[in-house]
Each structure stands twice: as C-alpha cells, then as structure tokens.
Amino acid sequence: MSAKEVDVSSGASDEAGGSMLPPEIIDMDTFGQLLEMDDEDDHEFSKEIVWNFFDQANTTFDKMDQALKDEDLAELSTLGHFLKGSSAAVGVIRVRDGCEAMQHLGKLHDEAGVMDITKEEALEKVQKTLKDVKTNYSKAEVALRQFYGGGDGEEGGDEK
C-alpha cells in the first residue's frame, strides 16, 4: 500500500474501522462518483455494478487467454478496449492502464501506441501485460470485496 490511503466516507468504515481502498489500485474520484449513486442506507447499487464488473472481467480474461493462444492480436486489442472501459467505469486504474497497453499492442504498436512493433514482439509483450493485468485485477477484486464486506454477493460473483 502507498503512504496515502483514501477514506471512502460515504458509508464506508473510517480509519479506525478499516475498509480503506488503496489509491494506487482504485481511483477514488471515479469510485466516489459510483458510491454517490447509492442509497444512503446501503451500497447495493454500486455493489451490483462492481460485481457485474467482476463477472465481465473474468469472462474477458477467458477470451483473452484464447485469443493469445490463437495469436489473434486484433481480438486482444478489441478485448483490451472493452475491459479498459469497464475498469475505468469502476475506477480500477491499473487494469484500465494495462488494457490500454494491450489495445495498442494488438494493433502492433508499443504499449504507449507510438512505435510500430512486430507481431512477435507484440505477442511477447501481450503475454506479460496480460499477466500483469490479471495480477492487478486480483488486487483490486480483493480490495473491493473487502470494502463491500466480502462474500460473493447476490449478483453471482465468483469467490476466489
């Protein structure tokens, strides 16, 4: 965790109670906007959105794994674009950034989208990037499940 953790005070526990989301994993401006849509008494609305994100991410990771096996860089770029948007919507910034890099790599550009690279270079970099994205997703999932009190929720999220 970084030196600064952000307190999500709209219903979350304060510093004494835990439930702090690490700002290096969760963009608190975006996540705070999501929490503002909740009723005052609970976080059911935002929780449903986050649990749907978990389901989408896991499905997308399966598709990415298959696209990588098939060496289908165009599909990896499309899937990266999709998961980038979902991640951005809930504030999962490292997944968002990694998926943006995958989007560029799938188009035979470097991670920043500036320089052209070969298919072999792109496949090698996508493999590493996908591994990093999955690691960062797992960290975000743990933090968000802890924020919402653990469990798999009513929305069908998978417990890991």
C-alpha positions in Angstrom: 0.0 0.0 0.0 1.2 3.5 -0.7 1.8 6.0 2.1 -1.6 7.6 1.5 -4.8 5.6 1.7 -8.1 7.3 1.0 -11.1 7.1 3.3 -14.3 6.5 1.4 -16.6 8.1 3.9 -19.9 7.8 2.2 -20.9 4.8 4.2 -17.6 3.0 4.4 -15.7 2.5 7.6 -13.4 5.2 8.8 -9.7 4.9 9.5 -10.4 3.1 12.8 -12.7 0.6 11.1 -10.6 -0.4 8.1 -12.4 -0.5 4.6 -9.8 1.8 3.1 -9.3 1.4 -0.6 -5.7 1.9 -1.8 -5.5 4.8 -4.2 -2.8 3.1 -6.3 -5.4 0.4 -7.1 -8.7 2.3 -7.1 -9.2 5.8 -8.5 -11.1 7.4 -5.6 -12.7 10.2 -7.7 -14.3 7.6 -10.0 -15.2 5.2 -7.3 -16.6 8.0 -5.2 -18.9 9.0 -8.0 -20.2 5.5 -8.2 -20.8 5.5 -4.4 -22.8 8.7 -4.8 -25.4 6.8 -6.7 -26.1 4.5 -3.8 -29.0 5.0 -1.4 -28.0 6.5 1.9 -28.6 3.2 3.8 -26.6 0.8 1.7 -24.2 0.3 -1.2 -26.4 -2.2 -3.1 -26.4 -0.2 -6.4 -22.6 0.3 -6.5 -22.0 -3.3 -5.3 -24.1 -4.7 -8.2 -22.1 -2.6 -10.7 -18.8 -3.8 -9.1 -20.0 -7.5 -9.0 -21.0 -7.2 -12.7 -17.5 -5.9 -13.4 -16.0 -9.0 -11.8 -18.1 -11.2 -14.0 -17.2 -9.2 -17.1 -13.6 -9.2 -16.3 -13.4 -13.0 -15.7 -15.3 -13.7 -18.9 -13.0 -11.3 -20.8 -9.9 -12.9 -19.3 -11.0 -16.3 -20.6 -11.5 -14.7 -24.1 -8.1 -13.0 -23.9 -6.4 -16.3 -23.0 -8.0 -18.0 -26.0 -7.1 -15.0 -28.3 -3.5 -15.2 -27.0 -3.4 -19.0 -27.8 -4.7 -18.2 -31.3 -2.2 -15.3 -31.7 -5.2 -13.1 -32.6 -3.9 -9.7 -31.9 -6.9 -7.9 -33.3 -9.2 -9.7 -30.9 -6.8 -9.0 -28.0 -6.9 -5.3 -28.9 -10.8 -5.4 -29.0 -11.0 -7.2 -25.7 -8.4 -4.8 -24.2 -10.5 -1.9 -25.3 -13.7 -3.4 -23.8 -12.1 -4.2 -20.4 -10.4 -0.8 -20.3 -13.8 0.8 -20.4 -15.3 -1.5 -17.7 -12.3 -0.9 -15.5 -12.4 2.8 -15.9 -16.1 2.9 -15.0 -15.4 1.4 -11.6 -12.0 3.1 -11.1 -9.7 0.1 -11.3 -6.8 2.1 -12.7 -4.1 -0.4 -13.2 -6.3 -2.8 -15.1 -7.5 0.2 -17.2 -3.9 1.2 -18.0 -2.8 -2.4 -18.7 -5.8 -2.9 -21.0 -5.0 0.3 -22.9 -1.4 -1.1 -23.4 -2.9 -4.4 -24.7 -5.2 -2.4 -27.0 -2.1 -0.7 -28.6 -0.1 -4.0 -28.7 -2.9 -5.7 -30.5 -2.6 -3.1 -33.2 1.2 -3.8 -33.5 2.2 -0.6 -31.6 4.2 -0.3 -28.4 2.4 0.0 -25.1 2.1 3.7 -25.5 0.8 3.4 -29.0 3.7 5.4 -30.5 6.1 3.0 -32.3 5.3 0.1 -34.6 6.4 -3.3 -33.5 6.5 -6.8 -35.0 3.8 -9.5 -34.3 6.4 -11.5 -32.4 7.2 -8.5 -30.2 3.5 -7.7 -29.7 2.7 -11.3 -28.7 5.6 -11.4 -26.2 4.6 -8.1 -24.6 0.9 -9.0 -24.6 1.7 -12.2 -22.7 3.5 -10.2 -20.0 0.9 -7.4 -19.9 -2.0 -9.8 -19.6 -0.3 -11.5 -16.6 0.2 -8.1 -15.0 -3.4 -7.1 -15.7 -4.7 -10.2 -14.1 -2.4 -9.6 -11.0 -3.7 -6.0 -10.7 -7.3 -7.2 -11.2 -6.9 -9.7 -8.4 -5.6 -7.0 -6.0 -8.5 -4.7 -7.0 -11.0 -7.5 -6.5 -9.7 -8.3 -3.0 -9.8 -4.6 -2.0 -13.3 -4.1 -3.4 -14.7 -7.3 -1.9 -13.3 -6.2 1.5 -14.9 -2.8 1.0 -18.2 -4.4 0.5 -17.8 -6.8 3.4 -16.5 -9.9 1.5 -18.7 -12.7 0.2 -19.7 -13.3 -3.4 -22.8 -11.1 -3.3 -26.2 -11.8 -4.8 -25.1 -10.9 -8.2 -23.3 -14.2 -8.8 -19.6 -13.1 -8.5 -17.1 -15.8 -8.1 -15.3 -16.1 -4.7 -11.6 -16.5 -5.3 
